[in-house]
Amino acid sequence: LTHLQDQTLTFVPKIIAVALVLLLLMPLLLGWATDYARNSIQESSQVFEGGEQQ
C-alpha cells in the first residue's frame, strides 16, 4: 500500500504540470484550429464554385 502511495505522489505533479501547460497553450491551439478550419472552408468553397486556388 505504501509503494502505491509513493507512485501516486510522483504522478500527481506530472498531471498538474501537463494540465497547466495545456491550459496555457489552449488559446494558441484554438487559434490555430480556428484559422485552419476557416481557411479550409474558404478554399473548399472556391473549389466547388470553380474559382482558382491561391
C-alpha positions in Angstrom: 0.0 0.0 0.0 2.8 2.4 0.8 4.5 1.7 -2.5 1.3 2.6 -4.4 1.1 5.9 -2.5 4.7 6.7 -3.4 3.9 6.3 -7.1 0.9 8.5 -6.7 2.9 11.2 -5.1 5.2 11.4 -8.1 2.3 11.0 -10.6 0.2 13.9 -9.3 2.7 16.7 -10.0 3.2 15.4 -13.6 -0.6 15.5 -14.2 -0.8 19.0 -12.7 2.1 20.1 -14.9 0.5 18.7 -18.1 -2.8 20.3 -17.2 -1.1 23.7 -16.6 0.8 23.5 -19.9 -2.5 22.6 -21.8 -4.3 25.5 -20.1 -1.6 27.9 -21.1 -1.4 26.7 -24.7 -5.2 26.5 -25.2 -5.6 29.9 -26.7 -2.8 29.3 -29.2 -4.1 25.8 -30.1 -7.7 27.1 -30.5 -6.4 29.9 -32.7 -4.6 27.5 -35.0 -7.6 25.2 -35.2 -9.9 28.1 -36.0 -7.6 29.5 -38.7 -7.2 26.1 -40.2 -11.0 25.5 -40.3 -11.6 28.9 -41.7 -9.0 28.5 -44.5 -10.2 25.0 -45.3 -13.8 26.2 -45.7 -12.8 29.2 -47.8 -10.6 27.1 -50.1 -13.2 24.3 -50.5 -15.9 26.8 -51.4 -13.6 28.2 -54.1 -13.1 24.7 -55.5 -16.8 24.0 -55.5 -17.6 27.3 -57.1 -14.9 26.7 -59.8 -12.7 29.5 -58.6 -8.9 29.3 -58.7 -6.9 28.3 -55.7 -4.2 30.7 -54.5 
